[in-house]
Amino acid sequence: MKLFSSHCADALLCVCFQDGPPSVIFYCLRSQLKARKCCHEFLERLVELYPVEKSTRVCILKGGFVEFLCQAGPLSTLVQDLDQMYWELDITDEGGRPVYMGCI
């Protein structure tokens, strides 16, 4: 089962190829399954469409979005328009420290 539609992948690849050597970062909640699968599918399609293109940097966010929030915090300048209900995030524990899905 493909997680990435070929139309979506092709559109992203087109932007990457036209705009120069970008970095593409895949992530999901914990970057264990979906991010890895999408990254693999993206790289396969990149080689199919642009076999000589070697400058696009493709990464997976280690630990996923949850780990990123544990380290950066929801008020980080790197985070915009965070919908905590979507990510099922708890803001603080009983001591007032940030908690995200059990991560302190």
C-alpha positions as a Markdown table, in Angstrom:
| # | Residue | x | y | z |
|---|---|---|---|---|
| 1 | Met | 0.0 | 0.0 | 0.0 |
| 2 | Lys | 1.4 | 3.4 | -1.0 |
| 3 | Leu | 1.1 | 6.2 | 1.6 |
| 4 | Phe | 2.1 | 8.8 | -0.9 |
| 5 | Ser | -0.1 | 9.4 | -4.0 |
| 6 | Ser | 2.1 | 9.6 | -7.1 |
| 7 | His | 0.4 | 12.9 | -8.0 |
| 8 | Cys | 1.5 | 14.4 | -4.6 |
| 9 | Ala | 5.0 | 12.9 | -4.9 |
| 10 | Asp | 5.4 | 14.2 | -8.4 |
| 11 | Ala | 4.3 | 17.7 | -7.4 |
| 12 | Leu | 6.7 | 17.8 | -4.5 |
| 13 | Leu | 9.5 | 16.5 | -6.7 |
| 14 | Cys | 8.8 | 19.1 | -9.3 |
| 15 | Val | 9.1 | 21.9 | -6.7 |
| 16 | Cys | 12.4 | 20.3 | -5.4 |
| 17 | Phe | 13.9 | 20.1 | -8.9 |
| 18 | Gln | 12.9 | 23.6 | -10.0 |
| 19 | Asp | 13.8 | 25.4 | -6.8 |
| 20 | Gly | 17.2 | 24.0 | -6.4 |
| 21 | Pro | 18.7 | 21.7 | -3.7 |
| 22 | Pro | 16.3 | 21.6 | -0.9 |
| 23 | Ser | 15.9 | 19.5 | 2.2 |
| 24 | Val | 12.8 | 17.4 | 2.5 |
| 25 | Ile | 12.0 | 16.2 | 6.0 |
| 26 | Phe | 9.4 | 13.5 | 6.6 |
| 27 | Tyr | 7.8 | 13.1 | 10.0 |
| 28 | Cys | 4.8 | 11.6 | 11.7 |
| 29 | Leu | 3.9 | 11.2 | 15.3 |
| 30 | Arg | 7.0 | 9.2 | 16.2 |
| 31 | Ser | 8.6 | 8.7 | 12.8 |
| 32 | Gln | 8.6 | 4.9 | 13.1 |
| 33 | Leu | 6.4 | 3.8 | 10.2 |
| 34 | Lys | 4.7 | 6.3 | 8.0 |
| 35 | Ala | 7.5 | 8.8 | 7.8 |
| 36 | Arg | 10.0 | 6.1 | 6.8 |
| 37 | Lys | 7.6 | 4.6 | 4.2 |
| 38 | Cys | 6.9 | 8.0 | 2.6 |
| 39 | Cys | 10.6 | 8.8 | 2.6 |
| 40 | His | 11.4 | 5.6 | 0.8 |
| 41 | Glu | 8.6 | 6.1 | -1.7 |
| 42 | Phe | 9.7 | 9.7 | -2.3 |
| 43 | Leu | 13.3 | 8.6 | -3.0 |
| 44 | Glu | 12.2 | 5.8 | -5.4 |
| 45 | Arg | 10.2 | 8.3 | -7.3 |
| 46 | Leu | 13.0 | 10.9 | -7.3 |
| 47 | Val | 15.3 | 8.4 | -8.9 |
| 48 | Glu | 12.6 | 7.5 | -11.5 |
| 49 | Leu | 11.9 | 11.1 | -12.6 |
| 50 | Tyr | 15.3 | 12.7 | -12.0 |
| 51 | Pro | 18.0 | 10.0 | -12.2 |
| 52 | Val | 20.9 | 12.5 | -12.2 |
| 53 | Glu | 19.5 | 14.6 | -9.4 |
| 54 | Lys | 21.7 | 14.1 | -6.3 |
| 55 | Ser | 21.4 | 17.4 | -4.4 |
| 56 | Thr | 18.0 | 16.9 | -2.7 |
| 57 | Arg | 18.6 | 16.1 | 1.0 |
| 58 | Val | 15.9 | 13.7 | 2.3 |
| 59 | Cys | 15.6 | 13.2 | 6.0 |
| 60 | Ile | 13.4 | 11.6 | 8.7 |
| 61 | Leu | 12.8 | 13.6 | 11.9 |
| 62 | Lys | 14.3 | 11.3 | 14.5 |
| 63 | Gly | 11.8 | 10.5 | 17.2 |
| 64 | Gly | 9.0 | 12.2 | 15.2 |
| 65 | Phe | 7.0 | 15.3 | 16.1 |
| 66 | Val | 6.5 | 14.2 | 19.7 |
| 67 | Glu | 10.3 | 14.0 | 20.3 |
| 68 | Phe | 10.7 | 17.4 | 18.6 |
| 69 | Leu | 8.1 | 18.9 | 20.9 |
| 70 | Cys | 9.7 | 17.3 | 23.9 |
| 71 | Gln | 13.0 | 19.1 | 23.0 |
| 72 | Ala | 11.8 | 22.4 | 21.4 |
| 73 | Gly | 8.5 | 22.9 | 23.3 |
| 74 | Pro | 5.2 | 24.1 | 21.8 |
| 75 | Leu | 6.2 | 27.7 | 22.2 |
| 76 | Ser | 9.4 | 27.4 | 20.2 |
| 77 | Thr | 9.8 | 29.8 | 17.3 |
| 78 | Leu | 10.1 | 26.7 | 15.1 |
| 79 | Val | 6.5 | 25.8 | 15.8 |
| 80 | Gln | 3.7 | 27.7 | 14.1 |
| 81 | Asp | -0.1 | 27.1 | 14.4 |
| 82 | Leu | 0.2 | 24.0 | 16.6 |
| 83 | Asp | -3.2 | 22.3 | 17.0 |
| 84 | Gln | -2.7 | 20.4 | 20.2 |
| 85 | Met | -6.0 | 18.6 | 19.8 |
| 86 | Tyr | -4.8 | 17.2 | 16.5 |
| 87 | Trp | -1.6 | 15.8 | 18.0 |
| 88 | Glu | -3.3 | 14.7 | 21.3 |
| 89 | Leu | -0.8 | 16.6 | 23.4 |
| 90 | Asp | -1.0 | 17.4 | 27.1 |
| 91 | Ile | 0.5 | 20.7 | 27.9 |
| 92 | Thr | 1.8 | 20.1 | 31.5 |
| 93 | Asp | 2.0 | 17.5 | 34.2 |
| 94 | Glu | 0.8 | 18.1 | 37.7 |
| 95 | Gly | 4.1 | 19.9 | 38.5 |
| 96 | Gly | 3.7 | 22.3 | 35.5 |
| 97 | Arg | 6.3 | 20.6 | 33.3 |
| 98 | Pro | 5.6 | 20.1 | 29.6 |
| 99 | Val | 4.3 | 16.6 | 28.8 |
| 100 | Tyr | 3.7 | 15.1 | 25.3 |
| 101 | Met | 2.2 | 11.7 | 25.2 |
| 102 | Gly | 4.1 | 10.5 | 28.3 |
| 103 | Cys | 7.4 | 12.2 | 27.3 |
| 104 | Ile | 8.8 | 14.5 | 30.0 |
